[in-house]
Amino acid sequence: MHSLLLFSGETINYPILIGFVLSASALAISPGPDNIFVLAQSISNGVRAGLATVFGLVSGCLVHTTLLAFGVSEIIKRSDVLFFGIKLFGALYLLYLAYKVYKSDGNILLEGKKAGKSPKNLFWTGFTMNVLNPKVTIFFLAFFPGFLFSSELDPVVQFYVLGFLFMLSALIIFGAIALLAGSISNYLTSHNKVGLYLKWVQIIVFVGIAVYLLLSDK
């Protein structure tokens, strides 16, 4: 079995880490609420806004990694009331965002700054959206333990290593989506009616993710 010697003398299983990165990358590429959200924000508000959303979503993974490392995710998994409460709060937040977009100017592309679509706001939107999705915590709880890569290294350290590898994989793939989708944003700004269509795309994305959260099981 191939291994790599760490500084303190512990060993890690290199093939397991490679398998984890490949699995995490495949999951990030698969269509889901997060990359659809990145796609919508990038097309509507440009590359910078898309990348800000990506950094927010990815940063939220650090919270879920911490919950997993210190056992809080197991508590959330075992408590139906707590799980539903977090899920409901997240869904209400997304519906609130949908309402804000609905009340904004129809030409969201040309009036992006007036609608509050600054990179800073989008970072915190992505971060909050990720943190308030308890399914991410439950997913980490189900996914990460199968890729523990050392019998000697503290599991807390291993979970953080896996968390950062997962974040890096998501950052690269979501970032590519933001760059590709955002590159056509300038073209779309020259067509005024497109702004109205994209406004409704964002509303549908927010409401769709909210419904997905409410209807999904653990």
C-alpha positions as CSV (number, residue, x, y, z in Angstrom):
1,M,0.0,0.0,0.0
2,H,1.4,3.3,-1.1
3,S,1.8,5.9,1.6
4,L,3.4,9.3,2.2
5,L,5.4,10.1,5.4
6,L,4.1,13.2,7.3
7,F,6.3,15.6,9.2
8,S,5.3,14.1,12.6
9,G,5.8,10.5,11.5
10,E,2.2,9.5,10.8
11,T,1.4,8.1,7.4
12,I,-1.4,8.8,5.0
13,N,-2.9,6.6,2.3
14,Y,-2.2,8.5,-0.9
15,P,-4.6,6.6,-3.2
16,I,-7.5,7.3,-0.8
17,L,-6.8,11.0,-1.0
18,I,-6.7,10.8,-4.8
19,G,-9.9,8.9,-4.8
20,F,-11.5,11.6,-2.6
21,V,-10.4,14.4,-4.8
22,L,-11.8,12.7,-7.9
23,S,-15.1,11.9,-6.2
24,A,-15.4,15.5,-4.9
25,S,-14.7,16.9,-8.4
26,A,-17.3,14.6,-9.9
27,L,-19.9,15.8,-7.3
28,A,-19.0,19.4,-8.0
29,I,-19.5,18.9,-11.8
30,S,-22.9,17.2,-11.3
31,P,-25.8,19.5,-11.8
32,G,-27.1,20.7,-8.4
33,P,-28.5,23.7,-6.5
34,D,-25.0,25.2,-5.9
35,N,-23.6,25.2,-9.4
36,I,-27.0,26.3,-10.8
37,F,-27.0,29.2,-8.4
38,V,-23.4,30.1,-9.5
39,L,-24.5,29.9,-13.2
40,A,-27.5,32.2,-12.7
41,Q,-25.5,34.8,-10.7
42,S,-22.6,34.8,-13.2
43,I,-24.9,35.3,-16.2
44,S,-27.0,37.9,-14.5
45,N,-24.2,39.9,-12.8
46,G,-20.9,39.1,-14.5
47,V,-17.7,37.2,-13.7
48,R,-16.8,39.1,-10.5
49,A,-20.2,38.5,-9.0
50,G,-20.1,34.8,-10.0
51,L,-16.7,34.4,-8.4
52,A,-17.8,36.2,-5.2
53,T,-20.7,33.7,-5.0
54,V,-18.3,30.8,-5.5
55,F,-16.1,32.0,-2.7
56,G,-19.1,32.4,-0.4
57,L,-20.4,28.9,-1.2
58,V,-17.0,27.3,-0.7
59,S,-16.3,29.2,2.5
60,G,-19.5,27.8,3.9
61,C,-18.0,24.3,3.6
62,L,-15.6,25.2,6.3
63,V,-18.5,25.6,8.8
64,H,-19.8,22.1,7.8
65,T,-16.3,20.6,8.1
66,T,-16.0,22.0,11.6
67,L,-19.5,20.7,12.6
68,L,-18.4,17.2,11.3
69,A,-15.0,17.3,13.0
70,F,-16.4,18.0,16.4
71,G,-19.5,15.8,16.2
72,V,-22.2,18.4,15.8
73,S,-23.3,16.9,12.5
74,E,-24.3,13.7,14.3
75,I,-26.5,15.7,16.6
76,I,-28.2,17.4,13.7
77,K,-28.7,14.0,12.0
78,R,-30.3,12.5,15.0
79,S,-32.6,15.4,15.8
80,D,-35.5,15.7,13.3
81,V,-36.7,18.9,14.9
82,L,-33.3,20.6,14.6
83,F,-32.8,19.3,11.1
84,F,-36.2,20.7,10.0
85,G,-35.6,24.0,11.8
86,I,-32.4,24.7,10.0
87,K,-33.9,23.5,6.7
88,L,-36.9,25.8,7.2
89,F,-34.8,28.8,8.1
90,G,-32.6,28.2,5.0
91,A,-35.7,27.9,2.8
92,L,-37.2,31.1,4.2
93,Y,-33.9,33.0,3.6
94,L,-34.0,31.9,-0.1
95,L,-37.6,32.9,-0.5
96,Y,-36.6,36.3,1.0
97,L,-33.9,36.6,-1.6
98,A,-36.4,35.7,-4.4
99,Y,-38.7,38.5,-3.1
100,K,-35.9,41.0,-3.2
101,V,-35.1,40.1,-6.8
102,Y,-38.8,40.4,-7.6
103,K,-39.0,43.9,-6.1
104,S,-35.9,45.0,-7.9
105,D,-35.7,46.8,-11.3
106,G,-36.5,44.4,-14.2
107,N,-33.2,45.3,-15.9
108,I,-31.1,43.5,-13.3
109,L,-28.0,43.5,-15.5
110,L,-27.8,47.2,-16.0
111,E,-29.0,48.1,-12.5
112,G,-27.0,45.4,-10.7
113,K,-25.4,47.8,-8.2
114,K,-28.7,49.5,-7.4
115,A,-30.2,46.1,-6.7
116,G,-27.4,45.4,-4.1
117,K,-25.6,42.8,-6.3
118,S,-22.1,43.8,-5.1
119,P,-19.5,41.1,-4.8
120,K,-19.5,41.5,-1.1
121,N,-23.3,40.9,-0.9
122,L,-23.1,37.9,-3.2
123,F,-20.3,36.4,-1.1
124,W,-22.4,36.5,2.0
125,T,-25.5,35.3,0.1
126,G,-23.5,32.3,-1.1
127,F,-22.0,31.7,2.4
128,T,-25.4,32.0,4.2
129,M,-27.1,29.8,1.6
130,N,-24.5,27.0,2.1
131,V,-24.4,27.2,5.9
132,L,-28.2,27.1,6.2
133,N,-28.4,23.9,4.2
134,P,-28.3,21.1,6.7
135,K,-28.1,18.6,3.9
136,V,-24.5,19.7,3.3
137,T,-23.6,18.7,6.9
138,I,-25.4,15.4,6.6
139,F,-23.7,14.8,3.3
140,F,-20.2,15.5,4.8
141,L,-21.1,13.1,7.6
142,A,-22.0,10.3,5.1
143,F,-19.2,11.0,2.7
144,F,-16.0,12.0,4.6
145,P,-15.6,9.1,7.0
146,G,-15.2,6.6,4.1
147,F,-12.0,8.5,3.1
148,L,-10.2,8.7,6.4
149,F,-6.6,8.2,5.2
150,S,-4.6,7.4,8.3
151,S,-4.8,5.1,11.3
152,E,-2.5,7.3,13.3
153,L,-3.4,10.9,12.5
154,D,-6.1,12.6,14.6
155,P,-9.5,12.2,12.9
156,V,-10.2,15.9,13.5
157,V,-7.1,16.8,11.4
158,Q,-8.1,14.3,8.7
159,F,-11.6,15.8,8.5
160,Y,-10.1,19.3,8.0
161,V,-7.7,18.0,5.3
162,L,-10.6,16.4,3.5
163,G,-12.7,19.5,4.0
164,F,-10.0,21.7,2.4
165,L,-9.5,19.3,-0.5
166,F,-13.3,19.3,-1.1
167,M,-13.3,23.2,-1.0
168,L,-10.4,23.3,-3.4
169,S,-12.2,21.0,-5.9
170,A,-15.4,23.0,-5.7
171,L,-13.5,26.3,-6.0
172,I,-11.8,25.2,-9.2
173,I,-15.0,23.7,-10.8
174,F,-17.4,26.4,-9.7
175,G,-14.9,29.1,-10.6
176,A,-14.7,27.7,-14.1
177,I,-18.5,27.8,-14.3
178,A,-18.5,31.4,-13.2
179,L,-15.8,32.4,-15.7
180,L,-17.5,30.7,-18.6
181,A,-21.0,32.0,-17.7
182,G,-19.9,35.4,-16.8
183,S,-18.0,35.9,-20.0
184,I,-21.4,36.2,-21.9
185,S,-22.8,38.7,-19.4
186,N,-21.4,41.7,-21.2
187,Y,-23.1,40.5,-24.4
188,L,-26.4,40.1,-22.6
189,T,-26.3,43.6,-21.1
190,S,-26.7,45.0,-24.7
191,H,-30.1,43.4,-24.9
192,N,-32.4,45.1,-22.4
193,K,-35.2,42.5,-22.5
194,V,-32.7,39.8,-21.4
195,G,-32.5,41.5,-18.0
196,L,-36.1,40.8,-17.4
197,Y,-35.8,37.2,-18.4
198,L,-32.8,36.7,-16.1
199,K,-34.6,38.4,-13.2
200,W,-37.2,35.6,-13.4
201,V,-34.4,33.0,-13.8
202,Q,-33.0,34.1,-10.5
203,I,-36.4,34.1,-8.9
204,I,-37.0,30.5,-10.1
205,V,-33.6,29.4,-9.0
206,F,-34.1,30.8,-5.4
207,V,-37.6,29.4,-5.1
208,G,-36.6,26.1,-6.6
209,I,-33.7,25.6,-4.2
210,A,-36.1,26.6,-1.3
211,V,-38.6,24.0,-2.4
212,Y,-35.8,21.4,-2.8
213,L,-34.7,22.0,0.8
214,L,-38.2,21.8,2.2
215,L,-39.1,18.6,0.4
216,S,-35.8,16.7,0.7
217,D,-35.2,14.1,3.4
218,K,-32.0,13.4,5.3
